[in-house]
């Protein structure tokens, strides 16, 4: 290998590790060290979001498997797994869902909805959305036959829901010039393709037929949510991205329960 090839390989490895570090720092609440990554943006690292989803799902799946192994029933095991995933992420996406529900439900104008999104307090719409999110995910996971099917469903749901985030960022305008979403930066076609592929691969854990069905559900959910976000506030914000992740995760778990249950 020539010196140029060695340097290129080193740069590629460093770039991959840097993107993974950005994704882990942003999407989880793990006690990670400070990373000095000049020139890096979340938009360029979004391809790694599905890998974070795998880590989150494995943590939840391990909790589910251990709980089930010591005799805890599926309902309680599912609740424990869900709690672990929420602890892993610091309820980042749940917070976005609550803020989005409060804004869309309580605001009459775009300006008012964006103002509500910046308010850290949770209102009735947000609390209801959170309750429904937890309830739907818990009952779907608890209804699975247990064992490998539940773990595979968790991996598919968490990975696919994060793999779609790059699609929202690239194909939807920002609702405002400032804020979290606007600071993400651009998403290249390469990043988008990698994100979609990594997000879709775990769907095959459930079988080819179910994977095709789930992929179609993700596409339909994306189109519906994109239309909703544009109609409500003119585009996306960081909160709506969190809401999108939650919506797709919920749809994946419900579909998995229907197919495998």
C-alpha positions in Angstrom: 0.0 0.0 0.0 1.4 3.4 -0.9 1.7 6.3 1.5 -1.1 8.1 -0.2 -3.4 5.1 0.1 -2.5 4.7 3.8 -3.3 8.3 4.5 -6.6 8.0 2.6 -7.5 4.9 4.7 -6.6 6.7 7.9 -8.7 9.7 6.9 -11.6 7.5 6.0 -11.4 5.7 9.3 -11.1 8.9 11.2 -14.1 10.4 9.4 -16.2 7.3 10.2 -15.3 7.4 13.8 -15.9 11.1 14.0 -19.4 10.7 12.5 -20.1 7.9 15.0 -19.0 10.1 17.9 -21.2 12.9 16.8 -24.2 10.6 16.4 -23.6 9.0 19.8 -23.2 12.4 21.5 -26.3 13.8 20.0 -28.7 10.9 20.0 -27.8 9.4 23.4 -27.1 10.4 27.0 -24.1 8.1 27.4 -21.3 9.6 29.6 -19.0 10.1 26.7 -15.8 12.3 26.7 -15.7 15.6 24.9 -14.8 15.2 21.2 -13.0 18.0 19.3 -14.3 17.5 15.8 -13.7 20.7 13.8 -15.6 20.9 10.6 -18.0 18.1 11.4 -21.8 18.6 11.2 -24.7 16.5 12.3 -26.0 16.5 8.7 -22.8 14.8 7.5 -23.0 12.3 10.4 -26.7 11.3 10.0 -25.8 8.2 8.2 -24.6 6.9 11.6 -28.0 7.5 13.3 -29.3 4.0 12.4 -26.2 2.5 14.1 -27.1 4.4 17.3 -30.6 2.9 16.9 -29.0 -0.5 16.9 -27.2 0.3 20.1 -30.4 1.6 21.7 -32.3 -1.5 20.6 -29.6 -3.9 21.8 -29.7 -2.3 25.2 -33.5 -2.6 25.3 -33.4 -6.1 23.9 -30.9 -7.3 26.4 -33.1 -6.0 29.3 -36.1 -7.7 27.7 -34.2 -11.0 27.3 -32.8 -11.0 30.8 -36.2 -10.1 32.3 -37.9 -12.9 30.3 -35.2 -15.4 31.2 -35.7 -15.0 35.0 -39.4 -15.5 34.6 -40.8 -12.0 34.2 -43.8 -12.0 31.9 -43.9 -10.3 28.5 -45.8 -7.3 29.7 -43.4 -6.3 32.5 -40.3 -7.3 30.3 -41.6 -5.0 27.6 -42.0 -2.1 30.1 -38.4 -2.6 31.3 -37.1 -2.7 27.8 -38.9 0.5 26.9 -37.6 2.2 30.0 -34.0 1.2 29.2 -34.3 2.7 25.7 -35.7 5.9 27.0 -32.9 6.1 29.6 -30.4 5.4 26.9 -31.6 8.4 24.8 -32.5 10.7 27.6 -36.1 10.8 26.1 -34.7 13.1 23.4 -37.3 12.0 20.8 -40.1 11.8 23.3 -39.4 15.5 24.2 -39.7 16.4 20.5 -43.0 14.5 20.2 -44.5 16.3 23.2 -43.4 19.8 22.0 -44.7 19.1 18.5 -48.1 17.9 19.8 -48.4 20.9 22.0 -47.5 23.3 19.1 -49.8 21.7 16.5 -52.7 21.3 19.0 -52.4 24.6 20.8 -51.2 27.1 18.2 -53.4 28.8 15.7 -50.7 30.5 13.6 -47.3 29.3 12.4 -45.6 31.9 14.6 -47.5 30.8 17.6 -46.8 27.1 17.0 -43.1 27.8 16.7 -43.2 29.8 19.9 -44.9 27.0 21.7 -42.2 24.6 20.5 -39.6 26.7 22.3 -41.5 26.4 25.6 -40.0 23.7 27.7 -43.3 23.2 29.6 -45.5 20.3 28.6 -49.2 20.9 28.0 -52.2 18.6 27.6 -51.5 17.8 24.0 -47.9 16.9 24.7 -48.7 14.8 27.8 -51.4 12.9 25.8 -49.0 12.3 23.0 -46.4 11.0 25.4 -48.9 8.7 27.1 -50.1 7.3 23.7 -46.5 6.8 22.5 -45.5 4.8 25.6 -48.8 2.9 25.6 -48.7 1.9 21.9 -45.0 0.9 22.0 -45.5 -1.1 25.3 -48.6 -3.0 24.2 -47.1 -3.8 20.8 -43.9 -5.1 22.2 -45.7 -7.0 25.0 -48.0 -8.7 22.4 -45.0 -10.2 20.6 -44.4 -13.9 21.3 -41.2 -13.0 23.2 -37.6 -14.1 22.7 -35.9 -13.3 19.4 -39.0 -11.9 17.7 -39.2 -9.1 20.3 -35.5 -8.2 20.1 -35.6 -8.3 16.3 -38.7 -6.0 16.3 -36.9 -3.6 18.6 -33.8 -3.5 16.4 -35.9 -3.0 13.3 -38.0 -0.2 14.8 -35.2 1.8 16.4 -32.9 1.5 13.4 -35.5 2.3 10.7 -36.9 5.2 12.6 -33.5 6.8 12.8 -32.5 5.9 9.3 -35.4 8.0 8.0 -34.2 11.2 9.7 -31.8 12.0 6.9 -34.7 11.8 4.4 -36.7 14.3 6.4 -33.7 16.7 6.6 -32.8 16.5 2.9 -36.4 16.5 1.4 -38.2 19.0 3.8 -37.5 22.7 4.2 -36.6 24.1 7.6 -39.4 25.9 9.4 -37.1 28.6 10.6 -33.6 29.8 9.9 -32.3 29.2 13.4 -32.9 26.4 15.9 -31.7 22.8 16.1 -32.8 21.5 12.8 -31.4 24.4 10.8 -28.0 23.8 12.5 -27.9 20.2 11.3 -26.5 21.3 7.9 -27.0 19.8 4.6 -27.4 16.0 3.9 -25.6 14.7 0.8 -27.0 12.0 -1.4 -24.3 9.7 -0.1 -25.2 10.3 3.5 -28.9 9.8 2.6 -28.3 6.6 0.8 -26.1 5.2 3.6 -28.7 6.2 6.2 -31.6 4.5 4.3 -29.6 1.3 3.6 -28.4 1.0 7.2 -31.9 1.7 8.4 -33.6 -0.8 6.1 -31.2 -3.8 6.6 -32.5 -4.8 10.0 -36.0 -5.1 8.6 -34.8 -8.3 7.0 -34.5 -9.8 10.5 -38.3 -10.1 10.4 -38.3 -11.9 7.0 -38.3 -10.6 3.4 -42.1 -10.3 3.2 -42.5 -8.4 6.4 -39.5 -6.2 5.5 -41.2 -5.1 2.3 -44.4 -4.3 4.1 -42.5 -2.4 6.8 -40.6 -0.4 4.1 -43.8 0.6 2.5 -45.2 1.7 5.9 -42.1 3.8 6.5 -42.5 5.5 3.1 -46.2 6.2 3.7 -45.4 7.6 7.1 -42.7 9.8 5.7 -45.0 11.3 3.1 -47.8 11.9 5.6 -45.6 13.5 8.2 -43.7 15.6 5.7 -47.1 16.9 4.4 -48.3 17.6 8.0 -45.1 19.4 9.0 -45.2 21.7 5.9 -48.9 22.4 6.4 -48.6 23.1 10.1 -45.4 25.2 10.3 -43.8 25.3 6.8 -41.2 22.6 7.4 -39.2 20.8 10.0 -37.6 21.7 13.3 -35.6 19.6 15.8 -38.8 18.8 17.6 -40.6 17.5 14.5 -37.7 15.2 13.8 -38.1 13.7 17.2 -41.8 13.3 16.6 -41.0 11.7 13.3 -38.7 9.2 14.9 -41.4 8.3 17.5 -44.1 8.0 14.9 -42.1 5.6 12.7 -41.0 3.5 15.7 -44.6 3.2 16.8 -45.7 2.1 13.3 -42.9 -0.4 13.1 -43.7 -2.0 16.5 -47.5 -2.1 15.7 -46.8 -3.7 12.3 -44.4 -6.2 13.8 -46.9 -7.2 16.4 -49.6 -7.6 13.7 -47.2 -9.7 11.5 -45.4 -11.8 14.2 -47.9 -11.8 17.0 
